[in-house]
Amino acid sequence: MARGGKPIRLLLTGGGTGGHLFPAVATAQEFVRQRPGTEILFVGTRRKMDTESLMAYGFGNESIVCYGLKGKNILQLFKAVATLPYSYVQAVRIIRKFSPDMILGVGGYVTGPVVAAGKSCGIPTLIHEQNSIPGLANRKLGKIVNRVCLSLPGSEIYFPAEKTVHTGNPVRKNILDLLESKKPVKETGKLTVLVLGGSQGAQMLNNLVTEAFLLQDHKLSSKVDLIHQTGEKDAAKVAELYKKAGIKVEVKPFFEQMDSVYAKADLLVSRAGATTLSEIAVLGKPAILVPYPYAADNHQTKNGEYYERGGGVLLYQEKDLSGTALAQCIDDLASDSKRLKMMGIAMRELSFPEAAKKIVACCLETINIS
């Protein structure tokens, strides 16, 4: 789509995890690309990761006091409900000050009061749902917003049919740019495996992967290169295990430049968060998925099943997987380049590279701007 057109004022809300934040960033980037001069404000949580990420991308942000409702004990639930009126008032103040043309919610508990406040202020509203099973906030908001953008087939059953449009899950520009760049030259001729534990539930996946690579029966380290994102809590422990075993591994709590890490990877071992899946699908990266078993409504398993049906991933439940079984799976794929290639092709066919453009189009249509 050509650049140009009237700049708008867009308020984006959501967050709490990178899975919610990064699709919002991708959409914001596309708005700015299409309509230079567009002003964007994020309203989210006070999470350090959110604010630092937004600053790195050059977007302004505000936060409100807000707490999640789902999966909480009685005291936490009381606190969350009691805070909602204050959250709503804070949101109204921000909306009146910024005066947006449009409000786009991308999920997470902070989305609720902000989108509801926008609706009461007469601002056009739209939500985007990344997962196969929507979160609580988006399920409720689907009844009042103008449009609902969906990432994966099947989630439309939770929303009014006349409001839904399938757009896919937006991917950040620096990752999309990998499609046009040359693959980096490998230092070795071995397969490179990238492990992504996600922001929740990384510990069990870290244990499975380290157990798999420490097994002498398979000696995976002689067959594959390993890059392991552990999350903050396990980084030192995991690095020490590999060091004691004499295994050379790139270990970090989080990788800031995911594009450079993805560029090196031939195969992923990962949780099944919607944003990670949309990114690796666009890049055509096959994966072994181990969904986080305590994700709300088991949505990670549902996310993974879409890609499993399409032939792009192997899907295992954590309770059914051991280090030995994981080692065998990686070993088998490392020895079958044809199968890996076919899985990568399948992932690409399951991807939505135009997702950000489609969401921008929905937003502009909703506010009657061409």
N, C-alpha and C positions, 0 to 999 in steps of 0.2 A: 504494500500500500504506500502511496506517495506521501511524502511529508507535506504538512501544511494544514490549514484550517484554524479555526478560532481556538486559542488556548482555553482551558477550563480550570476550575478549581475542584480538585478531587480529594475527598477525605477517605482514607483507607483505614479499616480497623480490624483487629484480630491479633493473633500471636500467642505467645506462651511457649511455643515450640518453633524450631526452624521450619517444620513442616507446614505451619500456617504462614510464617513470615515470608519465606522465599517466593512462593507464588505471588504474594502481594507485591514484592519487589519487582518480579518479572512483569507484572501488569503495569506497575508504575513506570518502569523503563519503556514499555511499549507506548504508553500515553505520551511520554516526553518525546519519544522518537517521532511519533505521528504528528504531535501538536506541540512544537517547541514553544516554551513559555508557559506551559501548563504548570500550575502550582499544586503541589501534593503535600498533604499532611497525614502522617500516621498517628493513630490513637491506639495505644496498646497498654501493655503491662510495664512495670518498672524493672522487668528482668534485664540484667546487665547485658546479656547476649543480644537481646532485641535492640536496645538503644545503641550499642556499639556497632551492630551490623547496619543499622539504618544510617548512622553517621558515616560509615565507610562508603555507603552508596550515595551519600549526599542528600538524603531526604530528611526533612524536619519531622520531629515527633513530639507528641504529648502523651501523658499517661493519666489514667484514672485509677482510683482505688476500687478493686473488684476482686472477687474470689469465686472459684469454681464451686458448682453445686453437686456434681455427680461423684459418687464414690466416697463421700465424706461422712464422718461420724456426726452425731447429733449436735455437738458443740460447734463444729466447723460449719455445719449446715445452717445453724442459727445465725452465726456470724455472717455468712455469705448472704443470706436472705435479708438480714437487718441492714446490710451495707448497700443493698441495691438502690434504695431511694437516693442516697448520697451519690452513688455512681451515676445515676441518671441525671442528677442536677449538674454534676461536673461535666458530663457529656454535652448537655444543653449549652452550658457556658462556652465550651470549646467550639461547638457548632456555630453559635451566634457570632463568636469572634472571628472565625475563619470564613464563614458564609460560603459553604461549598455549593457547587452546582449538582453534586452527586455524592452519595455515600456508598462505598463498596465494602461489605463485610466478608472476611475470608475464614471465619470460624474461630473457635476458642471462646471461653466464657466472657471475655471483654467485649466481644461483638454484640452481645445481647443488649446491654443498656445503651450503647452508642447508636446502633441501628434503630432501636425503639425511640430514642431521643430525636434522631433525624426524622423519623416518620412523623412524630408529633409536631415537628417544626416545619412540616410540609416539604421536606427535601426528598427527591426521588432516591429510592434505595434498591440495592441489588446485593445478593449474597452469592458467594462461590463455595461449593462443597468439594473438598478434595477426595474424600473417602467413599467407599462403597456403601457404608452405613453412616449417615450423617450424625454429627454430634448434637447434644441437647440444644445448644443455642440456635444452631441453624434450623433444626426441626421446628422450633417454636417460631422463629423469624420467617420461615417460609410462608406462613399464613398472612403476613402483613406487608412483605416487600413487593416491589414491582416485578422483579425477575429473579430467577434462580438459575445459576450456571453450574453445570455438573461435570465431573471429571470422568466417571466410569459408568458404564451401563449397569442398570439395576437400581441405582440410587433414586431414580425418578419416582419410584413408588411412594416415597416419603413426602412428596410435595405435590401441590396442585398442578395438574397436567398442563394447564394453559400458561403457566409461568415458566416452565422448565425449558432449557436449551442445553444440549451437550456441547461443551467447548473443549474439554480436556483440561489438564492441569498445567498452568504456565511454567515455563522453564526460563531461568535467568539467561540474559544475553551472553555472558561470558561462557556459559556451558553450550548454548546453541552455536556459538562461534567455533566450537571444536569440530563441528561438522565440515567446516571449510578449511581446517588446518591440517597439516601433515602430522601423522602419528609420530611421536618421538622415537628416536633410534634407541633400541634396548641395549643396555650394557651386557646383558646375557641373552641367550636365545630361549630362556625359560618362560613359561607362562607366568603372568603377574596376577596374583590374587589380592583383591582389596576387601578388607573386612570393615563393615560399618555397623556399629552397634546401635546407633540412634541415640536420642537424648534420654530415653527411658529403657530400662531393662537390659543394659549392655553387659552386666556382670555375667549372666549365664551364658550368653553368646561368647564372651571373652574366654570363659572356662572351657567351652566346647572347642574353640579354635586352638587355644594353647595346648589342650590335651591332644588334639589331632596332630599338631606339628611336633609334639614331643615324643610321639610314638616312634619307636625304632623300626617297627615292622614295615612302615611305609616310607619313612625318611623323605617326607614331603619337601623339606627344605632343599634337597638336592635336585628336585624336579620343578619347583616353582619359586618365584620371588614373592615375598609377602609384604603388604602394606597394611598396617593394623591401626584403625581408629578405635580407641578404647573407651572414650568418655573420661571425665576428670578423675573419678575415684580409683580406677583400675590401672591407670597409665604406668605408674612406677612399678607395681607388682608384675604386670605383664612384661614390661621391658626387662625386669630382672630375671624372670623365668627364661626368656629367650636368650639372654646373655649367659646364664649358667649353662644352658644347653649348647652354647656356641653357634646359635642360629642368628644370622644377620637379617634383621627385620627393621623396617621403618615404622616406629611406634610413636603415635601422638595422641593426646586426649581428643583434640579436634583439629581438622585441617581447614585453615582459613581459605586457602585457594583450592577449592574442590575441582575446578576445571583442570588444573595441572595433575591432580591425583587421578581423576577419571581418565585423563589422556593416557596414563601408564597402564591402566587396568585392562585385563583380558577377561576376567571373571570376578564376580562379587560374591561374598558371603555376607548376607545382610538381613536385618529386620525388614518388615514390609510396610514401612511408612509410605504414604501416597506420594510425597514429594520426591523421595529417593527413587521410587519406582518410575515416576514420570521422567526423571532425569536420565536414568540408565536406559529406559526404553527409547528415548529420543536418540541416544548415542549408540543404540544397538549392542548393549552390553548384557550378556547372559548372566544369570545369577542362581545361586542356591539361597533360597529364602527360608528364614526361621522366624515366623511372626512372633511378636511379643505377646505372650499368652494372656496378659492382663490388660490389654488395650480395651477401651470402652466398646462394649457390644461385639468384642472379638473382630473389630473392623480390619485389623491387619491381615488376618486370614482371608477375609473376603476380598481385600485388595489383591493379595497374592494369587487368589484363585483365578482372577481375570487373566493374569499373565501366564499362569500354569495352563489354563485351557488353550491359550494361543500358542503354547509350545516354547515360550521364551525363558522359563525358569523351572527349577525343581523346587518343590514346596515340601517342607518337613515341619511337623509340630515339635516343639522343644522337648516335650515329654517322651517323644519317640526316638530322639536322636542322642547318640553317644559320640564321644570323640573318635572312636574307632570307625563308626558308620560315616561320620563326616569326612574322615581321612580317606576312606574308600571312595566316597563320592567325588572328592576333589581329585584323587588319583585317577579315577576312571575318566573324568572330563579332561584332565591334563594329557591323557593318552589318546584322546579322540578329537582331533582338531576339526574334523568334518562336522561332528555333532555340535561342537561349540559354535562353529560358523552358522549352522542352521538355526540354532537358538538365538544368535545375535540378529539374524535376518528377521526372525519371528518377533523379537522385541521391537525392532524398528517399525514393523507393520502394525504393532499394537500402540504406537506412540501418537501423540497429538502435538506436533511441532508448531502448529498455528494457534495454539490455545490462547495465548496472550492477545493476539489480534482479534480473535473471536469475542473475547470478553470486552475488549475496548469497543468493538462494534456494538455489543449489547448495551453497554453503558451509554454510548452516544445515541443509540436508537431510543433508549428510555427517556433521555432528556431532549429528544427531538433536535439533535444537532447532526448535520451531515458534513 
